[in-house]
Amino acid sequence: MNVRLRALFNLYDREFGPAAALASALLAPAGILYAGAMALRREGYRRGILPSASAPCRVVSVGGLTAGGSGKTQVVAFLSQETARRRMAGAVVHGAYGGSLRGSGGVVRVTPTSDPAFCGDEALMLATLPGGVPVYASRDRLAACRLACDDMGASVCVLDDGAQHLGISRDCNVVVLDASSPFGNGRCLPAGPLREPPRALGGAHVVWFVSHDGRGSSTAVLDRVHALNPALRFVRSRSVPEAIEYPAAGVLPPGTVEGARVFAFCGIARPHRFFDAVRALGPSSLDTRAFADHHPYAPADASSLAAAARAAGADLILTTAKDHARSSAVLSASVKYAVIRTRLEITFGGDEIGRILGAEAAGHVPVR
């Protein structure tokens, strides 16, 4: 997403105040046109006017309706670990966002030593996930699935951010929604944060709610989502901190943050969400620095962050796993930071996980 759209997205993401309301109203006609175009595109695939090819394995699409920040990558990480735990031959297929590979059309298997500037930071983060399955990255999701099948005999591929990639058929469509704000202001880009209107849930099999603040989905939200597609199945989860990990010095419990003077930095879609999570751990003070999503860290950032942390008198410098994936080579020598590792805790619908992965069901369901 370009800088201007990202600025709008961040504006809509917080409390919907006068500035956001004005921007949304002015851009509403463009949002209507965008929503119409996306609806026509989806209908073209549903009717077979636009081609959708099948992969030689089960395909699980994990995607969202909003432009980032709903928790899609956390869900993909969870399914990656579950696939491995169930001893299924599986792989994660990533679109190589933020990497030069995306422009080349090539396909690679991502390893812990891969360059995030080439494969993308999220792909590298998923490849270094403890207890996960192999990760393949490419703009061409179908080619990546085929390579995973040829390489390792994958029986299931999990597509990261696959909701709008309808050119590949899928056996299960999982749409991830923010439990507290599933549709933002209800408008599509650029008048709101939606990539597609809510009626796109008609093509989903499972809606997976992720709570980032400990609050669950309201009854009104559940009723609205169910009304859009009565056949939907639900999973609810919450994101919880699991550990504070120093890349070169071991792992500490989340309680380490309590009472400490903390400096936190990140370059993710919704930086305030990370800062709020740190604040909830009880630091005595918190200073922050936010960068653009997928920010390519440079040596100048290392100097700036180190100086800001000293000025804040920080006992602890924290960032996200995604930021660590793309920053470690540049920052680690100058900034002694730690990474907050989080996990998803399933609060409802745990029985759906096996059905999503195909451990308890078989058969191809074409994209709708």
C-alpha positions as CSV (number, residue, x, y, z in Angstrom):
1,M,0.0,0.0,0.0
2,N,1.4,3.4,-0.9
3,V,2.2,6.1,1.6
4,R,-0.9,8.2,1.0
5,L,-3.3,5.2,1.4
6,R,-1.4,4.0,4.5
7,A,-1.9,7.5,6.0
8,L,-5.6,7.3,5.3
9,F,-5.8,3.8,6.7
10,N,-4.1,4.9,10.0
11,L,-6.5,7.9,10.2
12,Y,-9.5,5.6,9.9
13,D,-8.0,3.0,12.3
14,R,-8.2,5.0,15.5
15,E,-11.3,6.7,16.9
16,F,-13.4,7.9,14.0
17,G,-13.0,11.7,14.6
18,P,-13.8,14.8,12.6
19,A,-10.7,14.5,10.3
20,A,-11.4,10.8,9.5
21,A,-15.1,11.6,8.9
22,L,-14.3,14.5,6.6
23,A,-11.7,12.4,4.6
24,S,-14.2,9.5,4.3
25,A,-17.0,11.7,3.1
26,L,-14.9,13.4,0.5
27,L,-13.6,10.1,-0.8
28,A,-16.9,8.2,-0.6
29,P,-17.6,8.2,-4.4
30,A,-14.1,6.7,-5.0
31,G,-14.8,4.1,-2.4
32,I,-18.1,3.2,-4.0
33,L,-16.4,2.7,-7.4
34,Y,-13.7,0.6,-5.8
35,A,-16.3,-1.6,-4.0
36,G,-18.2,-2.0,-7.2
37,A,-15.1,-3.1,-9.1
38,M,-14.1,-5.6,-6.5
39,A,-17.6,-7.0,-6.4
40,L,-17.7,-7.4,-10.2
41,R,-14.3,-9.1,-10.1
42,R,-15.4,-11.6,-7.5
43,E,-18.6,-12.3,-9.5
44,G,-16.5,-12.9,-12.6
45,Y,-14.6,-15.6,-10.8
46,R,-17.8,-17.1,-9.3
47,R,-19.4,-17.4,-12.8
48,G,-16.2,-18.8,-14.4
49,I,-15.7,-15.7,-16.6
50,L,-12.3,-15.2,-15.0
51,P,-10.2,-18.4,-14.8
52,S,-9.4,-20.1,-11.4
53,A,-6.8,-22.9,-11.5
54,S,-6.5,-25.8,-9.0
55,A,-3.4,-26.7,-7.1
56,P,-2.4,-30.4,-6.7
57,C,-3.1,-30.2,-2.9
58,R,-5.6,-28.9,-0.4
59,V,-5.6,-25.1,-0.4
60,V,-6.6,-23.0,2.6
61,S,-6.8,-19.3,2.0
62,V,-6.3,-17.0,5.0
63,G,-7.2,-13.4,4.2
64,G,-9.1,-10.4,5.4
65,L,-11.5,-7.7,4.3
66,T,-9.4,-4.8,5.7
67,A,-6.1,-3.4,4.4
68,G,-3.8,-4.9,7.0
69,G,-3.8,-5.4,10.8
70,S,-6.6,-7.8,11.3
71,G,-4.3,-10.6,12.5
72,K,-4.0,-12.7,9.3
73,T,-0.3,-13.5,9.8
74,Q,-0.9,-14.6,13.3
75,V,-3.6,-17.0,12.1
76,V,-1.3,-18.3,9.4
77,A,1.4,-18.8,12.0
78,F,-1.0,-20.7,14.2
79,L,-2.1,-23.0,11.3
80,S,1.5,-23.5,10.3
81,Q,2.3,-24.9,13.8
82,E,-0.9,-26.9,13.9
83,T,-0.1,-28.5,10.6
84,A,3.3,-29.5,11.8
85,R,1.8,-30.7,15.2
86,R,-0.7,-32.9,13.4
87,R,2.2,-34.4,11.4
88,M,0.6,-33.3,8.1
89,A,2.8,-32.6,5.0
90,G,2.1,-28.9,4.6
91,A,3.5,-25.5,3.6
92,V,2.8,-21.8,3.9
93,V,2.6,-19.9,0.6
94,H,3.4,-16.2,0.9
95,G,3.1,-13.4,-1.6
96,A,6.6,-12.1,-0.9
97,Y,5.3,-8.6,0.1
98,G,8.0,-6.1,0.7
99,G,10.6,-8.2,-1.1
100,S,12.2,-7.8,-4.5
101,L,11.1,-11.4,-5.4
102,R,7.6,-10.2,-5.8
103,G,8.5,-8.2,-8.9
104,S,10.5,-11.1,-10.5
105,G,7.8,-13.7,-10.7
106,G,10.1,-16.3,-9.3
107,V,9.4,-18.9,-6.5
108,V,11.7,-19.7,-3.6
109,R,11.6,-21.7,-0.5
110,V,12.3,-19.3,2.4
111,T,14.9,-20.3,5.0
112,P,16.0,-18.6,8.2
113,T,19.0,-17.3,6.4
114,S,17.0,-15.7,3.5
115,D,17.3,-12.0,2.9
116,P,14.0,-10.2,3.9
117,A,14.7,-7.6,1.2
118,F,14.4,-10.4,-1.3
119,C,11.6,-12.6,0.1
120,G,9.7,-10.2,2.4
121,D,9.8,-9.7,6.1
122,E,6.6,-11.7,6.9
123,A,7.8,-14.6,4.8
124,L,11.0,-14.7,6.7
125,M,9.2,-14.4,10.1
126,L,7.0,-17.4,9.2
127,A,10.1,-19.4,8.0
128,T,11.8,-18.9,11.4
129,L,8.6,-19.8,13.4
130,P,9.4,-22.5,15.9
131,G,7.5,-25.7,15.1
132,G,6.1,-24.4,11.8
133,V,6.0,-25.9,8.3
134,P,8.2,-24.8,5.2
135,V,7.4,-21.5,3.6
136,Y,7.4,-20.8,-0.1
137,A,7.2,-17.2,-1.5
138,S,6.1,-15.9,-4.8
139,R,3.7,-13.5,-6.4
140,D,2.4,-16.5,-8.3
141,R,0.7,-18.5,-5.5
142,L,-0.2,-21.4,-7.8
143,A,3.4,-21.9,-8.9
144,A,4.4,-21.8,-5.2
145,C,1.8,-24.4,-4.3
146,R,3.1,-26.7,-7.1
147,L,6.7,-26.3,-6.0
148,A,5.7,-27.2,-2.4
149,C,4.0,-30.3,-3.7
150,D,7.0,-31.3,-5.9
151,D,9.6,-30.4,-3.2
152,M,8.0,-32.1,-0.2
153,G,4.8,-33.7,-1.2
154,A,2.7,-31.1,0.5
155,S,-0.9,-32.2,1.1
156,V,-2.1,-28.8,2.2
157,C,-0.9,-25.3,1.5
158,V,-1.9,-22.3,3.6
159,L,-2.1,-19.1,1.6
160,D,-1.1,-16.0,3.6
161,D,-3.3,-13.0,2.7
162,G,-5.2,-15.0,0.0
163,A,-8.8,-13.6,0.2
164,Q,-8.5,-11.5,-2.9
165,H,-6.3,-13.9,-4.9
166,L,-9.1,-15.7,-6.6
167,G,-7.1,-17.0,-9.5
168,I,-6.3,-20.1,-7.4
169,S,-9.1,-22.4,-6.2
170,R,-9.3,-23.1,-2.6
171,D,-10.8,-25.8,-0.4
172,C,-11.4,-23.5,2.6
173,N,-11.7,-19.8,2.7
174,V,-10.8,-18.4,6.1
175,V,-11.6,-14.7,6.6
176,V,-9.9,-13.0,9.6
177,L,-11.7,-10.1,11.2
178,D,-10.7,-7.8,14.1
179,A,-13.0,-8.8,16.9
180,S,-13.6,-5.2,18.0
181,S,-13.8,-3.5,14.6
182,P,-14.4,-6.0,11.8
183,F,-15.4,-3.5,9.1
184,G,-13.9,-0.2,10.2
185,N,-16.2,2.6,9.1
186,G,-17.9,0.3,6.6
187,R,-16.4,1.9,3.5
188,C,-13.9,0.6,1.0
189,L,-10.6,2.2,0.1
190,P,-9.9,5.0,-0.1
191,A,-12.9,6.1,1.9
192,G,-12.3,3.4,4.5
193,P,-10.1,0.5,5.4
194,L,-12.0,-2.2,3.5
195,R,-10.5,-4.0,0.5
196,E,-14.0,-5.5,-0.3
197,P,-17.5,-4.8,1.1
198,P,-18.7,-7.1,3.9
199,R,-20.9,-9.0,1.4
200,A,-17.7,-10.7,0.2
201,L,-18.2,-13.0,3.3
202,G,-20.7,-14.8,1.1
203,G,-17.6,-16.6,-0.3
204,A,-16.1,-17.6,3.0
205,H,-16.3,-20.9,4.9
206,V,-14.9,-19.8,8.2
207,V,-14.7,-16.4,9.9
208,W,-11.9,-16.2,12.4
209,F,-12.1,-13.4,14.9
210,V,-8.9,-12.2,16.5
211,S,-9.1,-10.1,19.7
212,H,-6.1,-7.8,20.1
213,D,-7.4,-6.0,23.3
214,G,-8.9,-8.8,25.2
215,R,-12.4,-7.9,24.2
216,G,-14.6,-10.4,22.3
217,S,-17.0,-9.7,19.4
218,S,-20.3,-8.2,20.4
219,T,-23.5,-10.0,19.7
220,A,-24.4,-7.4,17.2
221,V,-21.2,-8.1,15.2
222,L,-21.8,-11.8,15.3
223,D,-25.4,-11.4,14.2
224,R,-24.4,-9.1,11.3
225,V,-21.7,-11.5,10.1
226,H,-24.0,-14.5,10.3
227,A,-26.7,-12.7,8.4
228,L,-24.2,-12.1,5.5
229,N,-23.6,-15.9,5.3
230,P,-25.7,-18.2,7.4
231,A,-23.5,-21.2,6.5
232,L,-20.4,-19.6,8.1
233,R,-18.5,-21.4,10.8
234,F,-16.6,-19.4,13.5
235,V,-13.3,-19.4,15.3
236,R,-12.6,-16.9,18.1
237,S,-9.2,-16.2,19.5
238,R,-7.2,-13.7,21.4
239,S,-3.6,-12.5,20.9
240,V,-1.6,-13.0,24.1
241,P,2.1,-12.2,24.8
242,E,4.1,-15.4,25.2
243,A,7.7,-14.3,25.9
244,I,10.3,-11.5,25.7
245,E,13.1,-12.8,23.5
246,Y,16.5,-11.3,23.2
247,P,17.9,-12.6,19.9
248,A,21.3,-13.4,21.3
249,A,20.6,-13.7,25.1
250,G,17.6,-16.0,25.8
251,V,14.0,-15.7,26.7
252,L,12.3,-13.9,29.5
253,P,8.6,-14.0,30.7
254,P,6.2,-11.1,29.6
255,G,6.2,-10.0,33.3
256,T,9.7,-8.6,32.7
257,V,8.1,-5.5,31.3
258,E,6.2,-4.6,34.5
259,G,7.7,-1.6,36.2
260,A,10.4,-1.1,33.5
261,R,11.1,2.0,31.5
262,V,10.4,0.9,28.0
263,F,11.1,2.2,24.5
264,A,9.2,0.4,21.8
265,F,9.4,0.7,18.0
266,C,7.8,-1.0,15.0
267,G,6.9,-0.7,11.4
268,I,3.6,-2.5,11.0
269,A,0.1,-1.8,9.7
270,R,-1.3,-0.8,13.1
271,P,1.5,0.4,15.3
272,H,-0.8,1.6,18.1
273,R,-1.9,-1.9,18.6
274,F,1.6,-3.1,19.4
275,F,2.2,-0.1,21.7
276,D,-1.1,-0.7,23.5
277,A,-0.1,-4.4,24.0
278,V,3.2,-3.2,25.6
279,R,1.4,-0.7,27.7
280,A,-0.9,-3.5,29.0
281,L,2.2,-5.3,30.4
282,G,2.6,-2.5,33.0
283,P,5.8,-0.6,32.2
284,S,6.5,2.4,34.4
285,S,7.0,4.5,31.3
286,L,6.7,4.0,27.6
287,D,8.2,6.0,24.7
288,T,7.5,4.9,21.2
289,R,8.6,5.3,17.6
290,A,6.5,4.2,14.6
291,F,7.7,3.6,11.1
292,A,5.7,2.8,7.9
293,D,4.6,-0.8,7.4
294,H,7.4,-2.9,5.9
295,H,9.9,-0.1,6.7
296,P,13.4,-1.0,5.4
297,Y,15.6,-0.3,8.3
298,A,18.9,1.5,7.6
299,P,22.0,2.4,9.6
300,A,20.6,5.8,10.2
301,D,17.6,4.2,12.0
302,A,20.0,2.3,14.3
303,S,21.6,5.5,15.4
304,S,18.3,7.3,15.8
305,L,16.6,4.5,17.8
306,A,19.6,4.1,20.1
307,A,19.6,7.8,20.8
308,A,15.9,7.9,21.4
309,A,16.1,4.9,23.8
310,R,19.0,6.6,25.7
311,A,17.0,9.9,26.0
312,A,14.0,7.9,27.3
313,G,16.2,6.3,30.0
314,A,14.9,2.9,28.7
315,D,15.7,-0.3,30.6
316,L,14.2,-2.3,27.8
317,I,13.8,-1.8,24.1
318,L,11.0,-3.8,22.4
319,T,9.9,-4.5,18.9
320,T,7.8,-7.0,17.0
321,A,8.8,-10.3,15.4
322,K,8.1,-8.9,12.0
323,D,10.3,-5.9,12.6
324,H,13.1,-8.2,13.9
325,A,12.9,-10.3,10.7
326,R,13.9,-7.3,8.6
327,S,15.9,-5.3,11.1
328,S,18.3,-7.7,12.8
329,A,21.1,-7.4,10.3
330,V,21.0,-3.6,10.5
331,L,20.0,-2.8,14.1
332,S,21.3,-5.6,16.3
333,A,24.8,-4.3,16.6
334,S,23.7,-0.8,17.8
335,V,20.3,-1.4,19.4
336,K,20.0,-4.1,22.1
337,Y,16.3,-4.8,21.6
338,A,14.1,-7.7,22.6
339,V,11.2,-9.1,20.6
340,I,7.7,-9.7,22.1
341,R,6.5,-13.1,20.9
342,T,2.8,-13.5,20.8
343,R,0.5,-16.5,20.3
344,L,-3.2,-17.0,19.5
345,E,-5.3,-18.6,22.2
346,I,-8.4,-20.2,20.9
347,T,-11.5,-19.2,22.9
348,F,-14.2,-20.8,20.7
349,G,-14.3,-23.1,17.7
350,G,-11.2,-25.2,18.3
351,D,-12.9,-28.1,16.6
352,E,-12.8,-26.2,13.4
353,I,-9.0,-26.3,13.1
354,G,-8.9,-29.9,11.9
355,R,-11.7,-29.2,9.3
356,I,-9.9,-26.2,8.0
357,L,-6.7,-28.1,7.4
358,G,-8.5,-31.1,6.0
359,A,-7.4,-33.4,8.8
360,E,-11.1,-34.4,9.2
361,A,-12.5,-33.7,5.8
362,A,-11.6,-34.2,2.2
363,G,-12.8,-33.1,-1.2
364,H,-12.3,-30.0,-3.3
365,V,-14.7,-27.0,-2.8
366,P,-14.3,-24.6,-5.7
367,V,-13.9,-20.8,-5.0
368,R,-17.2,-19.1,-4.7
